[in-house]
Structure formats: C-alpha cells, structure tokens
Amino acid sequence: MRASAAAHFVFPVLSHIRRGWRCVSIRPHTQRTALRIQHPSAHPVNRPPAIIIGLDSLPGIQAARILAAHAVPVIAIAARPAHYCCKTNVCQQILFADTQSSDFIQTLCALGPTLPQKGVLIPCSDMSVWHISTHRDLLRPYYHVLLPPHPTLAMLLDKVAFYTYAQQQALPIAPTRFLHSRADAERAAAAMPFPCVLKPPKRTPAWTKQTHHKVYQVASADQLLPLYDQCAQWTSPLILQQWVAGPESNLYSCNCYFNAEGESLVDFTARKLRQWPPGAGSSSLGEACINDTVRNVALTLFRRVGYHGLGYMELKQDAISGDYFIMEVNVGRPTVRSAIAEAGGVALHYAAYCSAIGAPLPPNLQQGGQPVKWVHLHYDARSAFHYWRRGELTLRDWLRSWRGIGGYAVWSRRDPAPFFCDIVTTIGRGIGKR
C-alpha cells in the first residue's frame, strides 16, 4: 500500500506536464565553449539586454524566462555549466564565471563595451548583489544598477545590522540575540525561550560550502551549544531568534520594486503553502493573497531607508497571538517566489526593467484578488510525501492543494530542457547513493 500510494504522487506531476508535451521541442545548442553558450532560438531585438547573474538558480531561470517572454534580450552569467537551469533556450548568451566571488565583475567589464546599449543588471544571490554594489562605479558606464546606496544595502543584507536596526525602530521582530562568542551562546541558552532558529548574518561562500540549510532549528537549550560550536567555525557572529509558532501557511511575503526616486511602483503579496525542506526551506507551493498588514510593514521599511530596486520581505503570523513578525528581507534581486507575481498577472520583473531604461511601465501593476498558485513540482512532491508519511497530509488534500496553479518554478512548455535535466540529475543522484 505504501508503494502504491507513493506512486500516486507522480500522477499530478505528469498531468501538469502532459498538456504541453506535444509542443515540446528541445533545441540543441549549436555552440558550446568553456566561456559562452549561444542559443539559436534567441532572436535579438533592439532593446537593452537584461543581464541575469546567477542563471543556475531558481530566481535566475525564472527571471530569464519572464523577461524573455516580454521580448527582452537576455544574457546570463552562471557558475556551473552543467546545472540544469543552464539548459534553457531563452538566453542569447550564457557566460560562465564564479558569481559568488568578484570574478564575474571582470566578465561584466569585458562584456559591457560590446553591448549596443546599457544593460540592466539582475543579480540573483546576496553575494552577487554585494559585489555589484561594491563595484557599481566601475559598472555604471555599461549597466543600469538597480540598488540603493551601499550603506543602506549593507545594512539590509547583514542580518545582524538589520535586526539591530529593526530593534531600534521598533519593527516587529521576534526576540533575537547575537552570538559573538561561546559565552554569548551560553547566556542565550539560559535566557532565550525555546524553540529557536540559529542562522548566519548572510549566507557566505564559507557557509554554503558546509551546508545547504539557510537556518537550523534548535529545540532546546541543550541543543544550542554543540550546534553553535559547529556553525561558529563557518561564520561569526551567529543569530539566535525565537521560533514563531505556526504552520508554513502562516508565512507571508511582499515582493516590490522601488524606482531611483524611492517611489513604490509595484508590489505583490503571497503566502507559502508548503516548503522544502520542511521547517526552514524554500517555498515549494505558494499562493497569491492580498494581505495589507504584510504589504504595509514591507513598504514602510523600504520607504524609510530610501530604497531602490527589487525588494522582498517575509513575515510570519504567530499562531497563538496573531501578531506578525519579520522573518527576513532580501534586497536587490528576484527571489524564488517573486515569479508568483507574474503568475498572478502583475509584471514585477518587467516593470523593474522598464523603469531602469526609462520605458513606459506595463499596465498590469495592480494585484487582483485571484488566488493563483505557483509550484516547484519536484520539491513539492517531496514535501507532500514527507507530510503524507507523517500522517499530516492525505493524498486527496495534496491533490486539492494543486488546484489553481498558474506558475511553475522549473517546468515550462516552451523551455522544457531544464525541468527534465533536473529530474534526470535527481534520479541519478538517488541511484548513486545506493
């Protein structure tokens, strides 16, 4: 029965793919080198290109597809040539450089003089945002840089600096302590209410080299000290924050864009329904929803600091008190869930592009009330299976949760290769572990 039931988890995935299968055509790449891939399916148009930095990520592939669908020429930079997202057919060029260090800045400097018009930089990770910000004067002759002043950016990128600012400004955050030493961790173990989460100020290359976890859940004081000893070898200081009670569906977000004058041009609110890994992962199923509380907290913060660029804030509603607490902010880049705005009919990414080049804004910038959903098919199947095994999700409820899906993280009828490469890679990884 268990194997049979598990098999049923595949059927909804196949049904979502089947409708587009007849129009699938995977075009081979005609040229592939160590530095560049050129795609014959990409036709140049007389518009400034968007430069996606970090194509080999969910925010990267989604932003590339969204902008290409608006007839924007897309050039991408990726660190991993074999990554499934690099199999996309929507980019005119894919260049390869380390996007977590400053190496890609040299690539941008070499590319810039060859562009017919100033490109629009779309970094897709915190580290690429940071490096663009620190080299913005070098890049501005060739690119539009959609970022606030560097001191503002540095404060928002660093969780210690941001949470300190939030405490000073009486913004809604859960009880938080900064652990600069083991003595700080010992005092926190004695004083903090548990459960908590332990996380770095930002996910540096040293952190991501050691773990894929964004945060660690800490159930008790006894668990904190050994976990601190481990994580403190990767980065310091660390942040300990009280866990906000409630399911994943209590996690709400606001994606927005502010122009160079600090004006909010577009925003979109949504919530998670499931995530992978469970507990402290990325969204695997999300739903658009209008939440004025979340929107107001996010826009108030970004206006207060004189923000410019793509912005994101996630808040969680406490299941006990009903209060909202800021979980994190992401700045200067698209996020995994920002594509849900496009699924909901709001041209978030394209509005940012048009604002940067001084073109008329698209008309569809107002969020409607339709509860459209966005899904990462692969991750949500794994998340649902996890909850099914725990007896917390039935097959019927999982199938119902997929009603109203209008956007996909990886699957695309017009660009199917990344999806199938991801599946093949995952299967191969699973076989290799046996």
Secondary structure, 3 states (H helix, E strand, C coil): CHHHHHHHCHHHHHHHHHHHHCCCCCCCCCEECCCEEECCCCCCCCCCCEEEECCCCHHHHHHHHHHHHCCCCEEEEECCCCCHHHHCCCCCEEEECCCCCCHHHHHHHHHHHHCCCCEEEEECCHHHHHHHHHCHHHHCCCEECCCCCHHHHHHHHCHHHHHHHHHHCCCCCCCEEEECCHHHHHHHHHHCCCCEEEECCCCCHHHHHHCCCCCEEECCHHHHHHHHHHHCCCCCCEEEEECCCCCHHHEEEEEEEECCCCCEEEEEEEEEEEEECCCCCEEEEEEECCCHHHHHHHHHHHHHCCCCEEEEEEEEECCCCCCEEEEEEEECCCCCCCCHHHHCCCCHHHHHHHHHHCCCCCCCCCCCCCCCEEECHHHHHHHHHHHHHCCCCCHHHHHHHCCCEEEECCCCCCCCHHHHHHHHHHHHHHHHCC
